[in-house]
Amino acid sequence: MIKKTLWAIIGGGNGGQSLAGHLALMGFPVRLYDIFQETVDAINSQGGIHVDGVVQGFGKLEFATTDVSKAVDGVDVVMVVAPATAHRTIAKSLAPCLADGQIVIVHPGATCGTLEFKNVFKNEDCRAKISIAETNSLIYACRSPKPGYATILGIKEDLVLSTMPVRENARVLSLIREAFPQIVAGKNIIETSLGNANAIMHPAPTLLNTSLIESEHEWLYYYDGITPTIGEFVEALDRERLQLAESFGIKLMPIREWYRVAYGVDAPTLCEAVRKNPAYAGIKGQKELRTRYLMEDIPTGLVPMIELGRMQGMEMVRMELVAKFGQYLLNEDFFAHGRTLENLGVKNMKIEEFAHYIETGER
């Protein structure tokens, strides 16, 4: 059955192709935008995306394109499914193309993705009356082995979405739940931003497995990389995230509890939880350090959490340790180009002004 809500998926990587194919299989009209002509040509030549894994079938798309204005013209939902390091560039390309009433969903937003889009749209003088939302995580564990093909390894049973302004959350949620009824409303975008599990699960274990990454050995990221000791460190790191959320009046579940809710995996330690998660079975460890686990999840994950902590007068000791260790190891200044308060356009806001901005979208 053809459904009415028209979707534009921005990004043709693992998540974008999985989402576009799955939505099409559910009966939604879907378009896909990507910067790579090869990906677009492969999808258009076969008319859609082959999906396998926990979802199987052929999702027929309206079209794929490298023209972002064509992709978003007349659509209801613009779903950005791309590395957070590309968000700023994507927001700039979307700014002149958006129209009143459209919804932009950053899926996932990493940490403060909505704030980055909001700031770019302001700087680019985008005057369309839109709502910007974000999710705390990607709905899938997935891979795209080649253009036009997607493998969905697992679908999360729980996901949080928040909108800026908050008053638009019900409308946005009603549309996205047509496809994913398991998505629930967050209090505001701070809840979804601090719900970014990647910032907790990726940088620290990656850095602590540097010798394994640079060895000749093949390894599994979660099964081999999250050892008992590393798991304990990650849970301690996670407690800083929970304390930061509490300072904003938000109660988040610990990372191990999140695995129980999102994946149905219950275990006494984080090490055991990730090893029992069937969606993680076979996920290989990286063979170089410069992957999204550091290059994305530090500047758009840990850095904004550290910055929000500074806003609240809190010291994020372990988070700073991991971020600085990553900087020194890779010779990168993640605080110069990452999502700092200054780069998000909120550096000089008082706590009360920031709270008003988060709630209303107005300065």
C-alpha positions as CSV (number, residue, x, y, z in Angstrom):
1,M,0.0,0.0,0.0
2,I,1.4,3.4,-1.0
3,K,1.6,5.8,2.0
4,K,1.4,9.5,1.7
5,T,4.3,10.9,3.6
6,L,7.1,11.7,1.1
7,W,10.7,11.2,2.4
8,A,14.0,12.5,1.2
9,I,17.0,10.6,2.5
10,I,20.2,12.7,2.6
11,G,23.1,10.3,2.4
12,G,23.8,7.1,0.6
13,G,26.0,5.3,3.0
14,N,25.2,2.3,5.3
15,G,22.3,4.0,7.1
16,G,21.0,6.0,4.2
17,Q,20.6,3.1,1.9
18,S,19.2,0.9,4.6
19,L,16.6,3.5,5.6
20,A,15.6,4.3,2.0
21,G,15.2,0.7,1.1
22,H,13.3,-0.2,4.2
23,L,10.9,2.8,3.9
24,A,10.2,1.9,0.3
25,L,9.4,-1.6,1.3
26,M,7.0,-0.2,3.9
27,G,5.2,1.6,1.0
28,F,6.5,5.1,1.4
29,P,7.5,7.2,-1.6
30,V,11.3,7.8,-1.1
31,R,14.0,9.8,-2.8
32,L,17.7,9.5,-2.0
33,Y,20.5,12.1,-2.3
34,D,24.2,11.3,-2.3
35,I,27.3,13.1,-3.4
36,F,28.7,10.0,-5.2
37,Q,27.5,9.6,-8.8
38,E,28.4,5.9,-8.7
39,T,26.0,5.3,-5.9
40,V,23.2,7.3,-7.5
41,D,23.7,5.5,-10.9
42,A,23.7,2.1,-9.4
43,I,20.4,2.7,-7.5
44,N,18.7,4.4,-10.5
45,S,19.8,1.6,-12.9
46,Q,18.0,-1.0,-10.8
47,G,15.2,1.3,-9.7
48,G,15.8,1.0,-5.9
49,I,17.7,-0.9,-3.2
50,H,18.0,-4.6,-2.4
51,V,17.7,-5.1,1.3
52,D,18.5,-8.2,3.3
53,G,19.1,-9.3,6.9
54,V,16.3,-8.9,9.3
55,V,14.4,-7.1,6.6
56,Q,14.4,-8.5,3.1
57,G,13.1,-7.4,-0.3
58,F,13.5,-4.8,-3.0
59,G,12.7,-1.2,-2.1
60,K,11.6,0.7,-5.2
61,L,12.6,4.4,-4.9
62,E,11.2,7.4,-6.8
63,F,14.8,8.3,-7.8
64,A,18.3,8.8,-6.5
65,T,20.1,12.1,-7.3
66,T,23.2,14.2,-6.7
67,D,21.0,17.3,-6.8
68,V,19.9,18.1,-3.3
69,S,17.3,20.7,-4.3
70,K,15.6,18.0,-6.5
71,A,15.7,15.5,-3.7
72,V,13.9,17.8,-1.1
73,D,11.5,19.6,-3.5
74,G,8.0,19.0,-2.1
75,V,8.9,16.4,0.4
76,D,7.4,16.2,3.9
77,V,10.4,14.8,5.8
78,V,14.1,15.4,5.0
79,M,16.0,12.7,6.8
80,V,19.8,13.4,7.1
81,V,21.6,10.0,7.5
82,A,25.3,10.9,7.2
83,P,28.4,11.2,9.3
84,A,28.2,14.0,11.8
85,T,31.4,15.5,10.4
86,A,29.4,16.2,7.2
87,H,26.4,17.8,9.0
88,R,27.7,21.4,8.6
89,T,28.3,21.0,4.8
90,I,24.9,19.3,4.4
91,A,23.1,22.0,6.3
92,K,24.7,24.7,4.1
93,S,23.5,22.8,0.9
94,L,20.0,22.4,2.4
95,A,19.6,26.0,3.6
96,P,18.4,27.5,0.2
97,C,16.3,24.5,-0.7
98,L,13.9,24.2,2.2
99,A,10.3,25.3,2.3
100,D,7.8,26.2,5.0
101,G,6.4,23.2,6.9
102,Q,9.1,20.8,6.1
103,I,10.7,18.7,8.8
104,V,14.5,18.1,8.9
105,I,15.5,15.1,11.0
106,V,19.1,14.5,11.8
107,H,19.3,10.7,12.2
108,P,21.3,10.4,14.4
109,G,22.2,13.9,15.6
110,A,25.4,12.7,17.4
111,T,25.7,15.4,20.1
112,C,24.1,18.7,19.4
113,G,23.3,18.0,15.8
114,T,20.2,20.1,15.8
115,L,22.1,23.0,17.3
116,E,24.6,22.8,14.5
117,F,21.9,22.7,11.8
118,K,20.1,25.6,13.5
119,N,23.2,27.7,13.6
120,V,24.1,27.0,10.0
121,F,20.6,27.8,8.8
122,K,20.8,31.1,10.8
123,N,24.2,32.0,9.2
124,E,23.0,31.1,5.8
125,D,19.9,33.2,6.2
126,C,17.5,30.3,5.7
127,R,14.0,31.8,6.3
128,A,11.9,28.7,5.7
129,K,9.6,27.9,8.7
130,I,10.8,24.4,9.4
131,S,11.2,22.1,12.4
132,I,14.5,20.4,13.1
133,A,14.6,17.2,15.0
134,E,17.2,14.6,15.9
135,T,17.4,11.0,17.2
136,N,19.8,9.8,19.8
137,S,21.0,6.9,17.6
138,L,20.6,5.3,14.2
139,I,17.6,3.0,14.1
140,Y,19.7,0.1,12.6
141,A,22.8,-1.8,13.0
142,C,23.5,-2.1,9.3
143,R,26.0,-2.2,6.4
144,S,25.9,-1.4,2.7
145,P,28.3,-3.8,0.9
146,K,28.0,-1.9,-2.4
147,P,25.7,0.7,-4.0
148,G,22.2,-0.4,-4.3
149,Y,22.4,-3.1,-1.6
150,A,21.9,-2.8,2.2
151,T,22.1,-5.3,5.0
152,I,20.1,-4.6,8.1
153,L,21.6,-6.6,10.9
154,G,19.3,-5.4,13.7
155,I,16.6,-2.8,14.3
156,K,16.5,-1.0,17.7
157,E,13.5,-1.6,19.8
158,D,13.6,1.9,21.4
159,L,14.8,5.2,20.0
160,V,14.3,8.8,21.3
161,L,13.4,11.8,19.1
162,S,13.4,15.4,20.1
163,T,12.5,18.5,18.1
164,M,13.4,22.2,18.2
165,P,11.1,23.9,19.0
166,V,9.7,21.4,21.6
167,R,6.1,22.3,20.7
168,E,6.6,20.6,17.3
169,N,7.6,17.3,18.8
170,A,4.2,15.7,18.6
171,R,3.7,16.6,14.9
172,V,7.2,15.3,14.0
173,L,6.7,12.1,16.0
174,S,3.4,11.4,14.5
175,L,5.0,11.3,11.0
176,I,8.1,9.3,11.9
177,R,6.0,6.7,13.9
178,E,4.1,5.8,10.7
179,A,7.3,4.0,9.9
180,F,8.9,3.3,13.3
181,P,6.3,3.1,16.1
182,Q,9.1,2.3,18.6
183,I,10.4,5.8,18.5
184,V,9.4,7.8,21.6
185,A,9.5,11.5,22.5
186,G,12.4,13.1,24.3
187,K,12.1,16.0,26.7
188,N,14.2,18.2,24.4
189,I,17.3,18.0,22.2
190,I,19.6,17.8,25.2
191,E,18.1,14.4,26.0
192,T,18.8,13.1,22.5
193,S,22.2,14.7,22.3
194,L,23.3,13.2,25.6
195,G,21.7,9.9,24.6
196,N,24.5,9.6,22.0
197,A,25.8,6.1,22.8
198,N,28.5,6.3,20.0
199,A,30.4,8.9,22.0
200,I,30.6,6.5,24.9
201,M,31.1,3.2,23.0
202,H,33.6,4.2,20.2
203,P,36.5,6.6,21.1
204,A,37.7,5.0,24.4
205,P,37.7,1.4,23.2
206,T,39.3,2.4,19.9
207,L,42.2,4.2,21.6
208,L,42.7,1.4,24.1
209,N,42.9,-1.1,21.2
210,T,45.4,0.9,19.2
211,S,48.0,-1.9,19.1
212,L,45.4,-4.4,18.0
213,I,44.2,-2.0,15.3
214,E,47.7,-1.5,13.9
215,S,48.6,-5.2,14.1
216,E,48.1,-7.8,11.4
217,H,45.4,-9.6,13.4
218,E,41.8,-9.7,12.4
219,W,39.5,-8.9,15.3
220,L,35.9,-8.2,16.3
221,Y,35.3,-4.7,17.6
222,Y,32.8,-5.6,20.3
223,Y,33.7,-9.2,21.2
224,D,37.5,-8.7,21.3
225,G,37.7,-4.9,21.9
226,I,35.3,-4.5,24.9
227,T,37.3,-6.5,27.4
228,P,36.2,-6.6,31.1
229,T,38.6,-3.8,32.0
230,I,37.8,-1.6,29.0
231,G,34.1,-2.2,29.7
232,E,34.5,-1.0,33.3
233,F,36.2,2.1,32.1
234,V,33.5,2.8,29.5
235,E,30.8,2.4,32.2
236,A,32.7,5.0,34.4
237,L,32.9,7.3,31.4
238,D,29.2,6.8,30.9
239,R,28.5,7.9,34.5
240,E,29.9,11.4,33.6
241,R,27.3,11.5,30.8
242,L,24.5,10.6,33.2
243,Q,25.6,13.3,35.7
244,L,25.7,15.9,33.0
245,A,22.2,15.0,31.9
246,E,21.0,15.3,35.5
247,S,22.3,18.8,35.6
248,F,19.9,19.6,32.8
249,G,17.0,18.0,34.6
250,I,17.1,14.9,32.4
251,K,17.3,11.3,33.6
252,L,19.0,8.9,31.2
253,M,19.5,5.2,31.4
254,P,23.0,3.8,31.9
255,I,24.6,2.4,28.8
256,R,24.2,-1.2,29.9
257,E,20.5,-0.6,30.6
258,W,20.3,1.0,27.1
259,Y,21.5,-2.3,25.6
260,R,18.7,-4.1,27.4
261,V,16.0,-1.7,26.1
262,A,17.4,-1.1,22.6
263,Y,18.5,-4.6,21.8
264,G,16.9,-6.8,24.4
265,V,20.3,-7.8,25.8
266,D,20.5,-8.1,29.6
267,A,23.9,-8.8,31.3
268,P,25.7,-8.0,34.5
269,T,28.6,-6.2,32.7
270,L,29.0,-4.1,29.6
271,C,31.6,-6.6,28.3
272,E,29.0,-9.4,28.5
273,A,26.2,-7.3,27.1
274,V,28.0,-6.4,23.9
275,R,29.1,-10.0,23.4
276,K,25.6,-11.3,23.8
277,N,24.1,-8.8,21.3
278,P,23.3,-10.6,18.1
279,A,23.3,-7.4,16.1
280,Y,27.0,-7.0,16.8
281,A,28.0,-10.6,15.8
282,G,30.7,-10.5,13.3
283,I,31.3,-6.7,13.3
284,K,35.0,-6.5,12.6
285,G,37.4,-4.2,14.3
286,Q,39.0,-1.4,12.3
287,K,42.5,-1.6,10.8
288,E,43.3,2.1,11.0
289,L,42.8,4.7,13.7
290,R,41.4,7.4,11.4
291,T,37.8,6.1,11.3
292,R,34.6,7.7,12.3
293,Y,35.0,6.1,15.8
294,L,37.6,8.8,16.5
295,M,37.3,11.4,13.7
296,E,33.5,11.8,14.2
297,D,32.7,10.6,17.7
298,I,35.3,12.8,19.4
299,P,34.6,16.2,17.8
300,T,30.8,15.8,17.4
301,G,30.3,13.5,20.4
302,L,32.6,13.9,23.3
303,V,33.6,17.5,22.6
304,P,30.1,19.0,22.9
305,M,29.5,16.9,26.0
306,I,32.6,18.3,27.5
307,E,31.5,21.8,26.5
308,L,28.0,21.4,27.9
309,G,29.7,20.3,31.1
310,R,31.7,23.5,31.2
311,M,28.5,25.5,30.8
312,Q,27.2,23.7,33.9
313,G,30.5,24.2,35.8
314,M,31.3,20.5,35.7
315,E,34.6,18.7,35.0
316,M,34.2,15.8,32.6
317,V,37.5,14.2,33.7
318,R,37.4,10.9,31.7
319,M,35.8,12.5,28.7
320,E,38.5,15.1,28.5
321,L,41.2,12.4,29.0
322,V,39.8,10.4,26.0
323,A,39.4,13.5,23.8
324,K,42.9,14.8,24.5
325,F,44.4,11.3,24.2
326,G,42.8,11.1,20.7
327,Q,44.1,14.6,19.8
328,Y,47.7,13.8,20.8
329,L,47.7,10.3,19.1
330,L,46.2,11.6,15.8
331,N,47.7,15.1,15.9
332,E,44.3,16.7,15.5
333,D,42.7,19.7,17.3
334,F,39.2,18.3,17.8
335,F,38.3,21.4,19.9
336,A,39.1,23.8,17.1
337,H,36.7,22.3,14.5
338,G,34.4,20.3,16.8
339,R,31.1,21.2,18.2
340,T,32.2,23.7,20.9
341,L,29.8,26.2,22.3
342,E,31.4,28.9,20.1
343,N,31.1,26.8,16.9
344,L,27.4,26.1,17.8
345,G,26.7,29.8,18.2
346,V,25.7,29.6,21.9
347,K,29.0,30.5,23.7
348,N,27.8,33.7,25.3
349,M,24.4,32.4,26.4
350,K,23.5,32.2,30.1
351,I,22.0,29.0,31.3
352,E,18.5,30.5,31.3
353,E,18.9,31.8,27.8
354,F,20.2,28.5,26.6
355,A,17.2,26.7,28.1
356,H,14.8,29.1,26.4
357,Y,16.6,28.6,23.1
358,I,16.4,24.8,23.4
359,E,12.7,25.0,24.2
360,T,11.5,27.6,21.6
361,G,14.2,27.8,19.0
362,E,14.3,31.5,19.6
363,R,17.2,33.6,20.9
